[in-house]
Amino acid sequence: MVIIALFYTADLNVMALGGAALITVVLVALNPLRRERLAPYSALGLGLWVLVFLSGIHTTLAGVVLP
């Protein structure tokens, strides 16, 4: 997956990538809280996918990070 991100990225949007990193940090912070509601994970997952898409990196990486 890292090879896809590094070698198949034509144009990198650093701001969108930073937003995706921020969402990833929030997702990691939610894990120890044992939230049983799906809505926060769904909303954050959708936001993560959109930001990874806008960053120029292949969106497969968002699917790898989300679970």
PDB file of N, CA, C, O and CB in Angstrom:
ATOM      1  N   MET A   1       0.813  -1.188   0.000  1.00  0.00           N
ATOM      2  CA  MET A   1       0.000   0.000   0.000  1.00  0.00           C
ATOM      3  C   MET A   1       0.863   1.262   0.000  1.00  0.00           C
ATOM      4  O   MET A   1       0.522   2.258  -0.638  1.00  0.00           O
ATOM      5  CB  MET A   1      -0.928  -0.007   1.196  1.00  0.00           C
ATOM      6  N   VAL A   2       1.962   1.210   0.709  1.00  0.00           N
ATOM      7  CA  VAL A   2       2.842   2.375   0.747  1.00  0.00           C
ATOM      8  C   VAL A   2       3.427   2.641  -0.635  1.00  0.00           C
ATOM      9  O   VAL A   2       3.623   3.795  -1.018  1.00  0.00           O
ATOM     10  CB  VAL A   2       3.970   2.172   1.776  1.00  0.00           C
ATOM     11  N   ILE A   3       3.705   1.580  -1.381  1.00  0.00           N
ATOM     12  CA  ILE A   3       4.232   1.750  -2.735  1.00  0.00           C
ATOM     13  C   ILE A   3       3.206   2.461  -3.609  1.00  0.00           C
ATOM     14  O   ILE A   3       3.560   3.337  -4.398  1.00  0.00           O
ATOM     15  CB  ILE A   3       4.612   0.384  -3.352  1.00  0.00           C
ATOM     16  N   ILE A   4       1.929   2.086  -3.470  1.00  0.00           N
ATOM     17  CA  ILE A   4       0.869   2.770  -4.213  1.00  0.00           C
ATOM     18  C   ILE A   4       0.855   4.244  -3.855  1.00  0.00           C
ATOM     19  O   ILE A   4       0.765   5.099  -4.736  1.00  0.00           O
ATOM     20  CB  ILE A   4      -0.506   2.134  -3.924  1.00  0.00           C
ATOM     21  N   ALA A   5       0.943   4.544  -2.579  1.00  0.00           N
ATOM     22  CA  ALA A   5       0.879   5.936  -2.129  1.00  0.00           C
ATOM     23  C   ALA A   5       2.065   6.750  -2.637  1.00  0.00           C
ATOM     24  O   ALA A   5       1.906   7.908  -3.024  1.00  0.00           O
ATOM     25  CB  ALA A   5       0.828   5.994  -0.606  1.00  0.00           C
ATOM     26  N   LEU A   6       3.225   6.161  -2.637  1.00  0.00           N
ATOM     27  CA  LEU A   6       4.418   6.917  -3.002  1.00  0.00           C
ATOM     28  C   LEU A   6       4.640   7.037  -4.506  1.00  0.00           C
ATOM     29  O   LEU A   6       5.025   8.099  -4.995  1.00  0.00           O
ATOM     30  CB  LEU A   6       5.613   6.283  -2.383  1.00  0.00           C
ATOM     31  N   PHE A   7       4.400   5.965  -5.232  1.00  0.00           N
ATOM     32  CA  PHE A   7       4.774   5.954  -6.640  1.00  0.00           C
ATOM     33  C   PHE A   7       3.627   6.230  -7.605  1.00  0.00           C
ATOM     34  O   PHE A   7       3.875   6.539  -8.771  1.00  0.00           O
ATOM     35  CB  PHE A   7       5.373   4.648  -6.970  1.00  0.00           C
ATOM     36  N   TYR A   8       2.400   6.128  -7.160  1.00  0.00           N
ATOM     37  CA  TYR A   8       1.267   6.363  -8.051  1.00  0.00           C
ATOM     38  C   TYR A   8       0.509   7.637  -7.692  1.00  0.00           C
ATOM     39  O   TYR A   8      -0.671   7.763  -8.018  1.00  0.00           O
ATOM     40  CB  TYR A   8       0.324   5.178  -8.013  1.00  0.00           C
ATOM     41  N   THR A   9       1.155   8.563  -7.041  1.00  0.00           N
ATOM     42  CA  THR A   9       0.564   9.845  -6.703  1.00  0.00           C
ATOM     43  C   THR A   9       1.091  10.893  -7.669  1.00  0.00           C
ATOM     44  O   THR A   9       2.286  11.187  -7.707  1.00  0.00           O
ATOM     45  CB  THR A   9       0.872  10.235  -5.234  1.00  0.00           C
ATOM     46  N   ALA A  10       0.173  11.448  -8.448  1.00  0.00           N
ATOM     47  CA  ALA A  10       0.581  12.432  -9.453  1.00  0.00           C
ATOM     48  C   ALA A  10       0.765  13.813  -8.829  1.00  0.00           C
ATOM     49  O   ALA A  10       1.784  14.468  -9.047  1.00  0.00           O
ATOM     50  CB  ALA A  10      -0.453  12.500 -10.585  1.00  0.00           C
ATOM     51  N   ASP A  11      -0.218  14.248  -8.058  1.00  0.00           N
ATOM     52  CA  ASP A  11      -0.185  15.580  -7.467  1.00  0.00           C
ATOM     53  C   ASP A  11      -0.637  15.474  -6.023  1.00  0.00           C
ATOM     54  O   ASP A  11      -1.758  15.037  -5.762  1.00  0.00           O
ATOM     55  CB  ASP A  11      -1.078  16.577  -8.261  1.00  0.00           C
ATOM     56  N   LEU A  12       0.195  15.859  -5.094  1.00  0.00           N
ATOM     57  CA  LEU A  12      -0.090  15.698  -3.678  1.00  0.00           C
ATOM     58  C   LEU A  12      -0.621  16.995  -3.078  1.00  0.00           C
ATOM     59  O   LEU A  12       0.015  18.042  -3.199  1.00  0.00           O
ATOM     60  CB  LEU A  12       1.162  15.245  -2.933  1.00  0.00           C
ATOM     61  N   ASN A  13      -1.782  16.931  -2.433  1.00  0.00           N
ATOM     62  CA  ASN A  13      -2.365  18.066  -1.731  1.00  0.00           C
ATOM     63  C   ASN A  13      -2.064  17.882  -0.240  1.00  0.00           C
ATOM     64  O   ASN A  13      -2.677  17.049   0.427  1.00  0.00           O
ATOM     65  CB  ASN A  13      -3.921  18.180  -2.002  1.00  0.00           C
ATOM     66  N   VAL A  14      -1.130  18.654   0.262  1.00  0.00           N
ATOM     67  CA  VAL A  14      -0.649  18.490   1.632  1.00  0.00           C
ATOM     68  C   VAL A  14      -1.718  18.865   2.659  1.00  0.00           C
ATOM     69  O   VAL A  14      -1.785  18.259   3.729  1.00  0.00           O
ATOM     70  CB  VAL A  14       0.599  19.336   1.852  1.00  0.00           C
ATOM     71  N   MET A  15      -2.548  19.851   2.346  1.00  0.00           N
ATOM     72  CA  MET A  15      -3.604  20.257   3.292  1.00  0.00           C
ATOM     73  C   MET A  15      -4.619  19.125   3.483  1.00  0.00           C
ATOM     74  O   MET A  15      -5.007  18.832   4.614  1.00  0.00           O
ATOM     75  CB  MET A  15      -4.325  21.540   2.789  1.00  0.00           C
ATOM     76  N   ALA A  16      -5.043  18.500   2.413  1.00  0.00           N
ATOM     77  CA  ALA A  16      -5.988  17.388   2.519  1.00  0.00           C
ATOM     78  C   ALA A  16      -5.343  16.203   3.225  1.00  0.00           C
ATOM     79  O   ALA A  16      -6.003  15.505   3.995  1.00  0.00           O
ATOM     80  CB  ALA A  16      -6.489  16.968   1.127  1.00  0.00           C
ATOM     81  N   LEU A  17      -4.073  15.975   2.972  1.00  0.00           N
ATOM     82  CA  LEU A  17      -3.359  14.891   3.638  1.00  0.00           C
ATOM     83  C   LEU A  17      -3.245  15.156   5.141  1.00  0.00           C
ATOM     84  O   LEU A  17      -3.343  14.227   5.942  1.00  0.00           O
ATOM     85  CB  LEU A  17      -1.964  14.712   3.021  1.00  0.00           C
ATOM     86  N   GLY A  18      -3.038  16.408   5.523  1.00  0.00           N
ATOM     87  CA  GLY A  18      -3.004  16.765   6.939  1.00  0.00           C
ATOM     88  C   GLY A  18      -4.360  16.555   7.600  1.00  0.00           C
ATOM     89  O   GLY A  18      -4.430  16.094   8.740  1.00  0.00           O
ATOM     90  N   GLY A  19      -5.436  16.890   6.894  1.00  0.00           N
ATOM     91  CA  GLY A  19      -6.780  16.644   7.421  1.00  0.00           C
ATOM     92  C   GLY A  19      -7.045  15.162   7.601  1.00  0.00           C
ATOM     93  O   GLY A  19      -7.666  14.754   8.582  1.00  0.00           O
ATOM     94  N   ALA A  20      -6.578  14.357   6.661  1.00  0.00           N
ATOM     95  CA  ALA A  20      -6.727  12.907   6.774  1.00  0.00           C
ATOM     96  C   ALA A  20      -5.938  12.374   7.971  1.00  0.00           C
ATOM     97  O   ALA A  20      -6.395  11.469   8.669  1.00  0.00           O
ATOM     98  CB  ALA A  20      -6.263  12.216   5.479  1.00  0.00           C
ATOM     99  N   ALA A  21      -4.765  12.932   8.200  1.00  0.00           N
ATOM    100  CA  ALA A  21      -3.969  12.526   9.364  1.00  0.00           C
ATOM    101  C   ALA A  21      -4.676  12.892  10.663  1.00  0.00           C
ATOM    102  O   ALA A  21      -4.655  12.128  11.627  1.00  0.00           O
ATOM    103  CB  ALA A  21      -2.579  13.179   9.322  1.00  0.00           C
ATOM    104  N   LEU A  22      -5.297  14.059  10.681  1.00  0.00           N
ATOM    105  CA  LEU A  22      -6.046  14.484  11.870  1.00  0.00           C
ATOM    106  C   LEU A  22      -7.220  13.549  12.144  1.00  0.00           C
ATOM    107  O   LEU A  22      -7.458  13.172  13.291  1.00  0.00           O
ATOM    108  CB  LEU A  22      -6.553  15.924  11.698  1.00  0.00           C
ATOM    109  N   ILE A  23      -7.946  13.178  11.108  1.00  0.00           N
ATOM    110  CA  ILE A  23      -9.057  12.242  11.287  1.00  0.00           C
ATOM    111  C   ILE A  23      -8.551  10.888  11.772  1.00  0.00           C
ATOM    112  O   ILE A  23      -9.206  10.238  12.587  1.00  0.00           O
ATOM    113  CB  ILE A  23      -9.839  12.075   9.974  1.00  0.00           C
ATOM    114  N   THR A  24      -7.400  10.463  11.281  1.00  0.00           N
ATOM    115  CA  THR A  24      -6.811   9.206  11.729  1.00  0.00           C
ATOM    116  C   THR A  24      -6.490   9.254  13.218  1.00  0.00           C
ATOM    117  O   THR A  24      -6.707   8.275  13.932  1.00  0.00           O
ATOM    118  CB  THR A  24      -5.548   8.893  10.927  1.00  0.00           C
ATOM    119  N   VAL A  25      -5.977  10.378  13.688  1.00  0.00           N
ATOM    120  CA  VAL A  25      -5.679  10.545  15.119  1.00  0.00           C
ATOM    121  C   VAL A  25      -6.969  10.467  15.937  1.00  0.00           C
ATOM    122  O   VAL A  25      -6.991   9.842  16.998  1.00  0.00           O
ATOM    123  CB  VAL A  25      -4.957  11.901  15.378  1.00  0.00           C
ATOM    124  N   VAL A  26      -8.037  11.091  15.455  1.00  0.00           N
ATOM    125  CA  VAL A  26      -9.324  11.045  16.163  1.00  0.00           C
ATOM    126  C   VAL A  26      -9.856   9.614  16.200  1.00  0.00           C
ATOM    127  O   VAL A  26     -10.371   9.176  17.228  1.00  0.00           O
ATOM    128  CB  VAL A  26     -10.356  11.984  15.486  1.00  0.00           C
ATOM    129  N   LEU A  27      -9.737   8.882  15.095  1.00  0.00           N
ATOM    130  CA  LEU A  27     -10.182   7.492  15.070  1.00  0.00           C
ATOM    131  C   LEU A  27      -9.405   6.636  16.068  1.00  0.00           C
ATOM    132  O   LEU A  27      -9.984   5.797  16.758  1.00  0.00           O
ATOM    133  CB  LEU A  27     -10.034   6.918  13.666  1.00  0.00           C
ATOM    134  N   VAL A  28      -8.111   6.850  16.137  1.00  0.00           N
ATOM    135  CA  VAL A  28      -7.289   6.102  17.100  1.00  0.00           C
ATOM    136  C   VAL A  28      -7.689   6.468  18.529  1.00  0.00           C
ATOM    137  O   VAL A  28      -7.700   5.605  19.406  1.00  0.00           O
ATOM    138  CB  VAL A  28      -5.778   6.389  16.873  1.00  0.00           C
ATOM    139  N   ALA A  29      -8.015   7.728  18.768  1.00  0.00           N
ATOM    140  CA  ALA A  29      -8.421   8.161  20.110  1.00  0.00           C
ATOM    141  C   ALA A  29      -9.780   7.585  20.497  1.00  0.00           C
ATOM    142  O   ALA A  29     -10.043   7.384  21.683  1.00  0.00           O
ATOM    143  CB  ALA A  29      -8.465   9.690  20.185  1.00  0.00           C
ATOM    144  N   LEU A  30     -10.640   7.317  19.533  1.00  0.00           N
ATOM    145  CA  LEU A  30     -11.953   6.744  19.832  1.00  0.00           C
ATOM    146  C   LEU A  30     -11.877   5.270  20.219  1.00  0.00           C
ATOM    147  O   LEU A  30     -12.746   4.780  20.940  1.00  0.00           O
ATOM    148  CB  LEU A  30     -12.869   6.906  18.640  1.00  0.00           C
ATOM    149  N   ASN A  31     -10.867   4.566  19.758  1.00  0.00           N
ATOM    150  CA  ASN A  31     -10.780   3.130  20.015  1.00  0.00           C
ATOM    151  C   ASN A  31     -10.760   2.758  21.495  1.00  0.00           C
ATOM    152  O   ASN A  31     -11.498   1.852  21.882  1.00  0.00           O
ATOM    153  CB  ASN A  31      -9.560   2.586  19.364  1.00  0.00           C
ATOM    154  N   PRO A  32      -9.965   3.399  22.342  1.00  0.00           N
ATOM    155  CA  PRO A  32      -9.970   3.006  23.759  1.00  0.00           C
ATOM    156  C   PRO A  32     -11.280   3.353  24.473  1.00  0.00           C
ATOM    157  O   PRO A  32     -11.566   2.799  25.534  1.00  0.00           O
ATOM    158  CB  PRO A  32      -8.814   3.674  24.479  1.00  0.00           C
ATOM    159  N   LEU A  33     -12.064   4.246  23.915  1.00  0.00           N
ATOM    160  CA  LEU A  33     -13.318   4.630  24.556  1.00  0.00           C
ATOM    161  C   LEU A  33     -14.410   3.586  24.368  1.00  0.00           C
ATOM    162  O   LEU A  33     -15.465   3.667  24.997  1.00  0.00           O
ATOM    163  CB  LEU A  33     -13.787   5.958  24.014  1.00  0.00           C
ATOM    164  N   ARG A  34     -14.165   2.622  23.517  1.00  0.00           N
ATOM    165  CA  ARG A  34     -15.097   1.523  23.256  1.00  0.00           C
ATOM    166  C   ARG A  34     -16.483   2.030  22.867  1.00  0.00           C
ATOM    167  O   ARG A  34     -17.493   1.550  23.383  1.00  0.00           O
ATOM    168  CB  ARG A  34     -15.205   0.625  24.482  1.00  0.00           C
ATOM    169  N   ARG A  35     -16.527   2.984  21.970  1.00  0.00           N
ATOM    170  CA  ARG A  35     -17.797   3.501  21.471  1.00  0.00           C
ATOM    171  C   ARG A  35     -18.503   2.408  20.686  1.00  0.00           C
ATOM    172  O   ARG A  35     -17.906   1.777  19.814  1.00  0.00           O
ATOM    173  CB  ARG A  35     -17.582   4.760  20.590  1.00  0.00           C
ATOM    174  N   GLU A  36     -19.769   2.184  20.995  1.00  0.00           N
ATOM    175  CA  GLU A  36     -20.518   1.145  20.310  1.00  0.00           C
ATOM    176  C   GLU A  36     -21.393   1.707  19.205  1.00  0.00           C
ATOM    177  O   GLU A  36     -21.984   0.949  18.437  1.00  0.00           O
ATOM    178  CB  GLU A  36     -21.364   0.384  21.294  1.00  0.00           C
ATOM    179  N   ARG A  37     -21.482   3.012  19.116  1.00  0.00           N
ATOM    180  CA  ARG A  37     -22.281   3.628  18.066  1.00  0.00           C
ATOM    181  C   ARG A  37     -21.465   3.672  16.777  1.00  0.00           C
ATOM    182  O   ARG A  37     -20.271   3.971  16.786  1.00  0.00           O
ATOM    183  CB  ARG A  37     -22.740   5.052  18.481  1.00  0.00           C
ATOM    184  N   LEU A  38     -22.128   3.373  15.691  1.00  0.00           N
ATOM    185  CA  LEU A  38     -21.459   3.320  14.408  1.00  0.00           C
ATOM    186  C   LEU A  38     -21.362   4.689  13.743  1.00  0.00           C
ATOM    187  O   LEU A  38     -20.504   4.901  12.887  1.00  0.00           O
ATOM    188  CB  LEU A  38     -22.176   2.362  13.501  1.00  0.00           C
ATOM    189  N   ALA A  39     -22.221   5.609  14.123  1.00  0.00           N
ATOM    190  CA  ALA A  39     -22.299   6.915  13.455  1.00  0.00           C
ATOM    191  C   ALA A  39     -20.977   7.689  13.479  1.00  0.00           C
ATOM    192  O   ALA A  39     -20.575   8.196  12.432  1.00  0.00           O
ATOM    193  CB  ALA A  39     -23.378   7.753  14.104  1.00  0.00           C
ATOM    194  N   PRO A  40     -20.280   7.807  14.613  1.00  0.00           N
ATOM    195  CA  PRO A  40     -19.012   8.561  14.592  1.00  0.00           C
ATOM    196  C   PRO A  40     -17.972   7.929  13.663  1.00  0.00           C
ATOM    197  O   PRO A  40     -17.267   8.639  12.946  1.00  0.00           O
ATOM    198  CB  PRO A  40     -18.437   8.657  16.005  1.00  0.00           C
ATOM    199  N   TYR A  41     -17.879   6.606  13.675  1.00  0.00           N
ATOM    200  CA  TYR A  41     -16.916   5.928  12.816  1.00  0.00           C
ATOM    201  C   TYR A  41     -17.293   6.081  11.347  1.00  0.00           C
ATOM    202  O   TYR A  41     -16.421   6.249  10.494  1.00  0.00           O
ATOM    203  CB  TYR A  41     -16.822   4.447  13.185  1.00  0.00           C
ATOM    204  N   SER A  42     -18.595   6.023  11.050  1.00  0.00           N
ATOM    205  CA  SER A  42     -19.042   6.178   9.664  1.00  0.00           C
ATOM    206  C   SER A  42     -18.750   7.585   9.150  1.00  0.00           C
ATOM    207  O   SER A  42     -18.242   7.752   8.041  1.00  0.00           O
ATOM    208  CB  SER A  42     -20.544   5.875   9.549  1.00  0.00           C
ATOM    209  N   ALA A  43     -19.069   8.590   9.952  1.00  0.00           N
ATOM    210  CA  ALA A  43     -18.840   9.977   9.542  1.00  0.00           C
ATOM    211  C   ALA A  43     -17.347  10.257   9.375  1.00  0.00           C
ATOM    212  O   ALA A  43     -16.928  10.873   8.396  1.00  0.00           O
ATOM    213  CB  ALA A  43     -19.450  10.949  10.569  1.00  0.00           C
ATOM    214  N   LEU A  44     -16.556   9.803  10.331  1.00  0.00           N
ATOM    215  CA  LEU A  44     -15.110  10.012  10.237  1.00  0.00           C
ATOM    216  C   LEU A  44     -14.514   9.219   9.079  1.00  0.00           C
ATOM    217  O   LEU A  44     -13.601   9.696   8.404  1.00  0.00           O
ATOM    218  CB  LEU A  44     -14.427   9.617  11.550  1.00  0.00           C
ATOM    219  N   GLY A  45     -15.018   8.026   8.849  1.00  0.00           N
ATOM    220  CA  GLY A  45     -14.539   7.216   7.736  1.00  0.00           C
ATOM    221  C   GLY A  45     -14.834   7.860   6.393  1.00  0.00           C
ATOM    222  O   GLY A  45     -13.992   7.849   5.494  1.00  0.00           O
ATOM    223  N   LEU A  46     -16.023   8.419   6.257  1.00  0.00           N
ATOM    224  CA  LEU A  46     -16.367   9.110   5.023  1.00  0.00           C
ATOM    225  C   LEU A  46     -15.481  10.349   4.829  1.00  0.00           C
ATOM    226  O   LEU A  46     -14.991  10.610   3.731  1.00  0.00           O
ATOM    227  CB  LEU A  46     -17.856   9.508   5.032  1.00  0.00           C
ATOM    228  N   GLY A  47     -15.287  11.101   5.909  1.00  0.00           N
ATOM    229  CA  GLY A  47     -14.401  12.258   5.839  1.00  0.00           C
ATOM    230  C   GLY A  47     -12.979  11.867   5.492  1.00  0.00           C
ATOM    231  O   GLY A  47     -12.309  12.550   4.718  1.00  0.00           O
ATOM    232  N   LEU A  48     -12.522  10.771   6.064  1.00  0.00           N
ATOM    233  CA  LEU A  48     -11.175  10.281   5.770  1.00  0.00           C
ATOM    234  C   LEU A  48     -11.054   9.907   4.301  1.00  0.00           C
ATOM    235  O   LEU A  48     -10.066  10.249   3.652  1.00  0.00           O
ATOM    236  CB  LEU A  48     -10.832   9.072   6.656  1.00  0.00           C
ATOM    237  N   TRP A  49     -12.053   9.208   3.774  1.00  0.00           N
ATOM    238  CA  TRP A  49     -12.011   8.804   2.370  1.00  0.00           C
ATOM    239  C   TRP A  49     -11.967  10.021   1.448  1.00  0.00           C
ATOM    240  O   TRP A  49     -11.182  10.067   0.501  1.00  0.00           O
ATOM    241  CB  TRP A  49     -13.224   7.931   2.031  1.00  0.00           C
ATOM    242  N   VAL A  50     -12.817  11.003   1.736  1.00  0.00           N
ATOM    243  CA  VAL A  50     -12.864  12.210   0.895  1.00  0.00           C
ATOM    244  C   VAL A  50     -11.529  12.947   0.934  1.00  0.00           C
ATOM    245  O   VAL A  50     -11.022  13.364  -0.107  1.00  0.00           O
ATOM    246  CB  VAL A  50     -14.001  13.151   1.355  1.00  0.00           C
ATOM    247  N   LEU A  51     -10.956  13.110   2.125  1.00  0.00           N
ATOM    248  CA  LEU A  51      -9.691  13.830   2.233  1.00  0.00           C
ATOM    249  C   LEU A  51      -8.535  13.078   1.581  1.00  0.00           C
ATOM    250  O   LEU A  51      -7.657  13.691   0.975  1.00  0.00           O
ATOM    251  CB  LEU A  51      -9.372  14.093   3.686  1.00  0.00           C
ATOM    252  N   VAL A  52      -8.531  11.768   1.703  1.00  0.00           N
ATOM    253  CA  VAL A  52      -7.486  10.983   1.025  1.00  0.00           C
ATOM    254  C   VAL A  52      -7.662  11.105  -0.486  1.00  0.00           C
ATOM    255  O   VAL A  52      -6.680  11.215  -1.219  1.00  0.00           O
ATOM    256  CB  VAL A  52      -7.536   9.481   1.463  1.00  0.00           C
ATOM    257  N   PHE A  53      -8.903  11.086  -0.952  1.00  0.00           N
ATOM    258  CA  PHE A  53      -9.170  11.270  -2.379  1.00  0.00           C
ATOM    259  C   PHE A  53      -8.673  12.631  -2.852  1.00  0.00           C
ATOM    260  O   PHE A  53      -8.018  12.735  -3.889  1.00  0.00           O
ATOM    261  CB  PHE A  53     -10.671  11.126  -2.668  1.00  0.00           C
ATOM    262  N   LEU A  54      -8.991  13.677  -2.081  1.00  0.00           N
ATOM    263  CA  LEU A  54      -8.578  15.029  -2.455  1.00  0.00           C
ATOM    264  C   LEU A  54      -7.068  15.223  -2.353  1.00  0.00           C
ATOM    265  O   LEU A  54      -6.505  16.085  -3.027  1.00  0.00           O
ATOM    266  CB  LEU A  54      -9.284  16.046  -1.581  1.00  0.00           C
ATOM    267  N   SER A  55      -6.414  14.425  -1.514  1.00  0.00           N
ATOM    268  CA  SER A  55      -4.963  14.581  -1.354  1.00  0.00           C
ATOM    269  C   SER A  55      -4.200  14.071  -2.569  1.00  0.00           C
ATOM    270  O   SER A  55      -3.052  14.460  -2.786  1.00  0.00           O
ATOM    271  CB  SER A  55      -4.489  13.847  -0.105  1.00  0.00           C
ATOM    272  N   GLY A  56      -4.817  13.215  -3.353  1.00  0.00           N
ATOM    273  CA  GLY A  56      -4.142  12.666  -4.520  1.00  0.00           C
ATOM    274  C   GLY A  56      -3.592  11.276  -4.295  1.00  0.00           C
ATOM    275  O   GLY A  56      -3.077  10.657  -5.226  1.00  0.00           O
ATOM    276  N   ILE A  57      -3.689  10.778  -3.090  1.00  0.00           N
ATOM    277  CA  ILE A  57      -3.226   9.430  -2.774  1.00  0.00           C
ATOM    278  C   ILE A  57      -4.370   8.461  -3.067  1.00  0.00           C
ATOM    279  O   ILE A  57      -5.540   8.823  -2.940  1.00  0.00           O
ATOM    280  CB  ILE A  57      -2.754   9.319  -1.277  1.00  0.00           C
ATOM    281  N   HIS A  58      -4.040   7.254  -3.452  1.00  0.00           N
ATOM    282  CA  HIS A  58      -5.059   6.261  -3.784  1.00  0.00           C
ATOM    283  C   HIS A  58      -5.942   5.998  -2.563  1.00  0.00           C
ATOM    284  O   HIS A  58      -5.441   5.814  -1.454  1.00  0.00           O
ATOM    285  CB  HIS A  58      -4.403   4.943  -4.280  1.00  0.00           C
ATOM    286  N   THR A  59      -7.256   5.981  -2.777  1.00  0.00           N
ATOM    287  CA  THR A  59      -8.216   5.869  -1.669  1.00  0.00           C
ATOM    288  C   THR A  59      -8.213   4.504  -0.994  1.00  0.00           C
ATOM    289  O   THR A  59      -8.852   4.337   0.044  1.00  0.00           O
ATOM    290  CB  THR A  59      -9.599   6.164  -2.168  1.00  0.00           C
ATOM    291  N   THR A  60      -7.520   3.540  -1.548  1.00  0.00           N
ATOM    292  CA  THR A  60      -7.395   2.244  -0.895  1.00  0.00           C
ATOM    293  C   THR A  60      -6.758   2.388   0.481  1.00  0.00           C
ATOM    294  O   THR A  60      -7.067   1.624   1.395  1.00  0.00           O
ATOM    295  CB  THR A  60      -6.575   1.288  -1.758  1.00  0.00           C
ATOM    296  N   LEU A  61      -5.879   3.357   0.626  1.00  0.00           N
ATOM    297  CA  LEU A  61      -5.215   3.572   1.910  1.00  0.00           C
ATOM    298  C   LEU A  61      -6.194   4.001   3.002  1.00  0.00           C
ATOM    299  O   LEU A  61      -5.988   3.682   4.173  1.00  0.00           O
ATOM    300  CB  LEU A  61      -4.125   4.616   1.761  1.00  0.00           C
ATOM    301  N   ALA A  62      -7.254   4.719   2.633  1.00  0.00           N
ATOM    302  CA  ALA A  62      -8.263   5.090   3.618  1.00  0.00           C
ATOM    303  C   ALA A  62      -8.959   3.851   4.146  1.00  0.00           C
ATOM    304  O   ALA A  62      -9.268   3.770   5.335  1.00  0.00           O
ATOM    305  CB  ALA A  62      -9.285   6.059   3.014  1.00  0.00           C
ATOM    306  N   GLY A  63      -9.210   2.886   3.275  1.00  0.00           N
ATOM    307  CA  GLY A  63      -9.816   1.640   3.710  1.00  0.00           C
ATOM    308  C   GLY A  63      -8.916   0.810   4.598  1.00  0.00           C
ATOM    309  O   GLY A  63      -9.395   0.068   5.456  1.00  0.00           O
ATOM    310  N   VAL A  64      -7.626   0.930   4.399  1.00  0.00           N
ATOM    311  CA  VAL A  64      -6.673   0.206   5.243  1.00  0.00           C
ATOM    312  C   VAL A  64      -6.584   0.834   6.623  1.00  0.00           C
ATOM    313  O   VAL A  64      -6.458   0.127   7.623  1.00  0.00           O
ATOM    314  CB  VAL A  64      -5.290   0.177   4.590  1.00  0.00           C
ATOM    315  N   VAL A  65      -6.649   2.157   6.685  1.00  0.00           N
ATOM    316  CA  VAL A  65      -6.522   2.867   7.958  1.00  0.00           C
ATOM    317  C   VAL A  65      -7.785   2.743   8.791  1.00  0.00           C
ATOM    318  O   VAL A  65      -7.702   2.655  10.016  1.00  0.00           O
ATOM    319  CB  VAL A  65      -6.204   4.335   7.717  1.00  0.00           C
ATOM    320  N   LEU A  66      -8.949   2.733   8.162  1.00  0.00           N
ATOM    321  CA  LEU A  66     -10.209   2.811   8.885  1.00  0.00           C
ATOM    322  C   LEU A  66     -10.490   1.651   9.834  1.00  0.00           C
ATOM    323  O   LEU A  66     -10.905   1.918  10.962  1.00  0.00           O
ATOM    324  CB  LEU A  66     -11.304   2.903   7.918  1.00  0.00           C
ATOM    325  N   PRO A  67     -10.298   0.391   9.468  1.00  0.00           N
ATOM    326  CA  PRO A  67     -10.667  -0.661  10.428  1.00  0.00           C
ATOM    327  C   PRO A  67      -9.827  -0.561  11.647  1.00  0.00           C
ATOM    328  O   PRO A  67      -9.984  -1.358  12.572  1.00  0.00           O
ATOM    329  CB  PRO A  67     -10.528  -2.044   9.821  1.00  0.00           C
TER     330      PRO A  67
END
